[in-house]
Amino acid sequence: MGLQKTKTIKQKKNKMKTSILKAVLWGTLALPALTACEMDQFPTDSIPNEESWQVYQDAVNFNQGLYRYLQSVSSVGWYMSDIQMDYFQPGKGYGNRMGMTYRWEFLATEDDMESVWSTAYSAITNANNFINNYRSIITPETSEDEATALEQFAGEAYFIRAYAYYVLATRFCKDYNAATAQTDLGLPIMETVDINARPARSTMQETWDFIKGDLDKADSLITETDPTGTHISLPVVDAMRARVALQMDNYSDAVNYAKQLVENDYFALASDSASFANLWINDEGDEIIFEPAEDNQVRHTWGGFFQYNVSQSAFSPDWIPSQTTYDMYEDGDLRKSQWFMQADKVIESDVESTAGIMLFAKYPGNPALLKAGESTLTTRANAPKMIRVAEMYLILAEAYAQQGDNENARKYLNDLLSSRGASEVEASGNILAAVKQEWKKEFIGEGMRMTCLKRWGEGFRRNPAAQDESLIVMTTPELGVAANIAASNMRWVWEIPQNDLTTNKNLVPNWQ
């Protein structure tokens, strides 16, 4: 249905046109937003259900709450999963924070993995609450505008539930394989709000079919076509469909959905230094397909790559890009100049370096997200770009390459490379290998590296080359800076948190 529907919305941006629906949606933004603290005031043994659904305003409030959950789910695990990969090295002062993850020694009791699981399932539970109850407030007195908005909100709830299950499936399950999907372990599927439920795990096929089904329902309910607002629109749904299709090795659907986004006049790759800097500093630009709105009260901070010590006038980051990571980018590549920042002074434990270490600066801090008295030097707050059009170019390149269409694969890959100021791939080059390398380069710090390697069935070997070895933990290199992680390593699939395994005996663990 989405392939037909979104073909009709390729229109130029027209900020003067405001539909009745958009007026209702924008009206919700003027209401007090539900903060995480306000959500925590709900009873601990249940969440509000039927008794909280009385009037239209209740739905508006719950919709705002859902977006707060989406803010958390949209980047939960990014930082951690990239630390697990082959980008960064631990500074000597990192205090073993995420050390078990970096060394691939984590267990089911790891707090970081548990936070991904619990955050996603909290979003799912609250989406279920909305889906199951919003119709109860539709009465003969409900206006047409409000009824339309309620359907839009319900579509958003289906999308958020699908997105949360996608995050879980790509981390707590094996890669999707059609040949074994009917028997591989999927996720516990929850469609109701029941604190006593103890669901067993579905199959992988059932899990991915459920995700696709929710996206279909989102497509049928969402009527917003303009992706420049803060509500989920039809292009956002199709972007997610492209992502899911690629994960399921459905290359034809991946091409069809991704091409619509690339050809949609709303979106364009940032292709000069000013627009590229605006994208990452101010969280603005035509490259963004969807980015949950943030403010200085609800925001994401990325301090692990900086940790500026004011008293010593020096940076003391937990994680420093390896020399190999920095060298991935050629001179003139916008990503090299924007995503890395030279630190004149770095202190790790008692070791000081003034060698001009390049720190990872993809999230340099948005001044609009600062509180009074803060500065971007000490507070690196940026909104996560949940879906960017750059991803659609790489989906097209990979899907075409996997189908043997190297000409189209090279076209879309080179479109992306050209926008970044990087050298294009020649016709004689290994196009699929080049696509894989660009996934690694383009989405550093966005949590996609693990998902990509799982999709390709590949492991990795870390290169121990460091910008300054005196700053880095170089001991036991086979577990750290020189680790060789095979594709067969069981920890590509995160274990279900121990608390859930203990309280729900119907759950089968992954490997514990």
N, C-alpha and C positions, 0 to 999 in steps of 0.2 A: 504493500500500500504506500509506503514512504517513497519508493522509487517514482511512483506516479505523482504523488502529492507535491514533492519538493521541486519538481521540474517547473512548476508554475510560479515559484517565488524568487526567481533570479531577476531581481529588480535592483535598480540603483538606489543607494541610500537616500531616503527622503525624510528628514527629521521633522518636516512640517506636518506629515500625515500621522494622525493618531487615531487608531481604531477605538471603538467603544470598549473592547476588551482591554486594550492597552491602558486606557484611562482608568479602568477598574484595577488593573494590576499595579500601575504606578501609584495608585491611591494607597495600596497596602504599605508602600515603603515609608509613608509618613507616620506610620504607627510605631509605637515603641517596639524595638526588636527584642526577641527573646534571647537573653544571654545564656551561656552555659550554666551560670550560677542559678538563674531563675528556673531552668529545667531541673536542677538538682533539688528544688524545693518540692517536687512532686513526692508522694508517698514512696517509700523505699520498697514496699512489698507489691506494688502494682503501679501502672501508669493510668492516667485518666482515660476513660473510654466513654461509654454511652452518656454518663451523667455530665460530661463536659461538652457535649455536642448539643447546643440549644439554638444558637443563632448564627448567622453568617459570620459575624466577627470571630466566633470560635474557630471557624475554618481558616480565617485569615491568620490568626495567631498560631495555629498549628502549622500552617504553611511556612510561616517565618521560622518556626522552630526547626522544621525539616531542612531549611537552607543552612541553619547553623550546623546541623549534623553533616550536611554535604560539605561544608567548609572543612570539617575535620577529616571526613573520609577521602576528600579529593587529594590529600597529600600524605595521609597517614602511611608510614612505611617507606616513603620515598628516600628519605635520608638514610634509614637503616639498610634498605636493600642495596643502595649504592655503596655503602661502607662495606657490605658483604662482597662486592664485586672487585674490579681491578682498576679503580681510579685513584684511590687515596692511600696514604701511609700514615700510621699513627705517630704523632709527635711525642716526645719523651714525657711531656707533662699531661698526657691524655687521661691518666688515672684509670686505665682499663675500661673506660666508658665505651660500651659496645665492643669490648675486646673479644668476648665469646663469639659474637656475630662475625667479626672480622676474621677470627681464626677458624671459623666453621666448626665450633665446638658447642654451640648453643643447644639447650635442652627444651623440653616442653614447659619448663618453669620460667623461661626467659620473659621478662616483663615487656620488652619491646614488641615481641611477637604477639603477646597477649593483648597489648593495647590496640593493635591492628584488628584483631578478632573482635574484641569487645566494642570498639568504635563502630565497626561495620555492622555488627548485629544490633547495636543501639539504633543506628539509622534504619535498619530493616524493621525493627519493632515499631518505631514511630511512623514509618511509611505504612505499615500494616494498619496501625491505628487510624490513619487518615483514610486509607482505601476502604476500610470496613465500616466507617461511620459517617463519612461526609454526606451521603445521600439522606441521612435521617433529618437533616436540617432543611432539605428542599421541600417547601410547602407551596400551596396555591398562591401564597402571598410573596413568594420569592420572585424578585424581578428577573427579567430575561438577562440583564447584564450580570447579575450575581450568579445566576445559574450557569452562564457561560464561563464565568471566572472559576466557579467550583469545578467544572469539568477540566479546565486548564490545570488547576491545583492538583486534581487527581492524577492527571497525566504526569505532572512533575513528581508525584509520589511514586508512581510506577517506574519512572526513569531513575529516581534516586535509589529505589530498591534494586533495580537491575545493576546500577553502577556499584553498589555496595557488594552485591554477589560477585560481580566481575573482579573486584579487588581481592576478595577472599579466594575465588577460584584460581586466580593466577599465582597465589602464594601458598595456599594450604592444600592444593591438589596438584597432581601431575599435569603435564601439558596435555591438551586435548588430542586424542588419537582416535579417529573414527573406527579403527579396527578393534580397539579395546574399550571404547567409551561405554559400552553396555555393562561392563564389569568393573572398570576402574572406579575407585571411590570418589564421589562428589561431595557436596556439602549438605548439612541438615537444612532442609527447606522449611521456612516458617511463613505462613500466610495469615496467621491470626495472632492476637495478643493473649498469650497464656503463659503465666509465670511457672506453671506446673508442667508445661510440655517438656518432653524428653525425646525429641525426634532423632531417628537414626539417620545415617548418611544416605543420601540419594546416590545414584550412579552419576558418572561424569556426563553421560548423555542427558540425563534428566536435569542436571544442574544447568548445562548450557542451553538446553531447550527452554528452561524456565527464564533464563536471562533474556533470550530472544523473545519469548512470549511477553515479558514485561515491556520490552522496547516496542513491540507491536501495539500493546495497549496504550503506551505513552503516545505513540504516533496517532492513534485513533482519537485521542482526547485532547491533545495539545493543539491549539489553534493559532498560537503566536508564531509568526514567521520572521519577525525582526530579531536577529541575534545580538543587537547592540544594547539591549536592555539587561536587566538583572534576573529575569525569569528564563527558564529553559524554553527554547524554541525548537521548531521542527528541524532546522539545520543541526542543532546540537544532538538531537536524537539520531539523525542519520550519520553523524560523525562517530557516535558510539557504535552504531551498527557496523560501520566500516572496521572499527577496531575489533569488534567481536568476530566478524567474518574472517579477518586475517588470523586471529588466534585459532579459529576452527579450520584453518586451511581451505576456506571457501574463497578462492581467489577471484572468481567471477563476481560474486557479490561485493567483495572488498573493493574491486575496481569500480563497480557501479555506484556504490555509496560515496567512496572517496572522491570520485571524479566530480560529483555534484558539488562538493564543497570547494574543490579547486576552481571550478568554473563559476561559482557563485560570486557575483560582484561585490558582495559584502566583505569578502576576505581577500587579503593580499599578503604576500611575504614581506617582512621588513627587509629592505634591500639597500639601505644607506645607513651611515653611522648615526644620524639623528633619530630616525625611526626605530632603529635597533636599540639604541640607548633608552628611548622612551618606553619601549616594550618592557625592558627589564628593570628600569629604575622606577618609572611611574605606573607600571602595570597597565599600560594603555597601548592600543594599536590595532590595526586591521587584521593582524595575524591571529588574534585571539578569537577562537570559536566560542569558548565559554570559560569564564573566570568568576567564581563566586565573589560577590561584593564583600569587601572588608572595610573595617574602620579601625580607629586606634584603640577600641575596646575589645574587638574580636579580630585577631590577626595572627599571621604565622611569622615566627622569627626563626632565623637560620644562623644562630650564633656559633654552632660547632665548627664552622669553617673560619671564624675570625677570633672571637673572644679577646677583645682588646683590653689590655691592662692599663688603666689610666695612670696609676701610680708609677708604673715603669715606662710609660709611653711606648709600649711595645705590644705586638700581637702574640698571643699564646694559643693558637688553635689546636683543637684535638686532632684534626685531620688536615694533612697537607697534600696537594696534588703531587703525584710522582713525576719525575722528570719525563717519563714516557707519556703520561697524560698531557702534560703541557706541550710536548713536542708533536702531539697528534695534529695540531693546528698550524698551518703554514702562515708566514707573515702576510698580512693583508686580509686575513680572514677576520671578519667582524667579531666572530666568537672569541678569538684569541685576545683581541684588544678589550672587549667588553666583559668577558667572563673571568678574567684573571687580573689581579691587582698586585702590583709590586709593593711588598712591605719592607721598608727600610730597616726595620728592627723587629726581629722575632726572638722570643725567649721561650725555650722548652725546658722545664725543670731549671737546672742551673746553667744551661747552655744558651749563650747569646750569639745570634748571627746577624750581621749587617750586610749579608751578601745579596740582598735584594730578592728575597724569596717571593715567588709568585703564588699568591693565595687564590682559592676558588671564590670568585665574586659574582656568580650568576645572580645572586640575590643581594644587591648592594645596599638595599634599604630605600623604601619609598618615603620621602619626607611627609607625605599626606597621612601616613599611618603612625606618625610619632606622637607621643603624648608630650605635654608641656615639660620642658627641661631635658628632653631626650635629644640625642643626635644620632645620625646614621653611623657614626664612628663606633658607637657602643650598642646600638639597637638596629639590627638588620631585619626589618620587617617588610615582607613582600607577599602579595597574593599569589598563590600557586596558579599557574596557567593550566587549568584542568585539561583542556583540549585546544591545541593550536593547529593551524592549517599546515604547518610544516610537517606534522605527523601524517596528514593526508597525502602529501607528496611522497613520503617514504613508504606509505602503505601501497600507493600506486606502483612505485618503483619495485618494491619487493614482490607484489602480486604478479605484475607483468613478468618479472624475471623468473619467478617460480613456474610460470606457464610457458617459458621459453621465448617470450616476446622481448628480446633484448633491446630492440629499437625504442619501444615505448618506455621500457624500464630506464634506459639511459636518458631519454627526454626529460622525464619527471625528476630523476636524480640530478641532472645537470641544471634544471630550473632552480632547484634548491641550492645547489653549490654556487651557482652564479649569483643568487641573491645574497649569499654570505661573503662573496668576494673570494671564493676558493676556486682552485683549478678544476675544470670539468673533466669528466672521464672520457677517454678516447674510445672509439668503436672497438678497438682491439683489446680493451681491458676486460678483466673478469667482473662483469657487472654485478652479480649477486654478492661477491666479496666486497665490492665497493659500497653497495647498499648497506650491508651489515656494518661496515665501518662508519658510515654516516649515522646510522641509528646510535652507535656508541658516542659519536662526537656531538650530535645535535641534542641528545637528551640526557647528557651528564647532569646529575643532580635532580632528575625528575623521575627516578625510580623505574625506568623502563629497561635497564640493562639486563636484569635478572629475567624478566619476562621474555625478552628477545632471545636470550641464550637458551632458555627452556624451550621456546618455540622451535628453535633450530636444532635442538638436541646436541648442543655444544657446551664444553667446559671452557676453562680459561687458565692461563698461566700468568701470574703477576711478574712484572719486570722489576727487579730490586733497585734499579737506578733511581737515586734520590737527588733532589735539588741540593741538599746539604745533609750528608749522612749523620753529622754530629747532632742533628735535631730529631732524628727518626729512631724509633725502636727497631733495631736491626737484629735483635736476638731471635733465635729459633726461626730462621728465615723460611723454612719449609712450611711453617704454619702462618707466616705473616707476609713479609714483603716479596718472597719468592714462591709463594704457595702455588701448587699445581692442582687445580680442582677439576676432577673428571666429571663428565656429564652424568655418570652413574652415581655420584655422591647423593646419599639419601637426603641431605639437608637442602637440596634444591627445593624440596617440598617442606615447608615449615610444619612443625608438629602442632596439633590442636592443643590449646593451653591445658595444663594439668588440672586446673580447677574444673573445667568442663568435662574432661575425661573422668574425673572423680565423681562429679554430681550426676552425670548422665551416662549410665552404664550401657546405653544403646549405641554410644559413639565408638567406632572402631578407630584406633590411632593409626597414624601414617607409618611410623617406624619405631615408636617407643617400645 
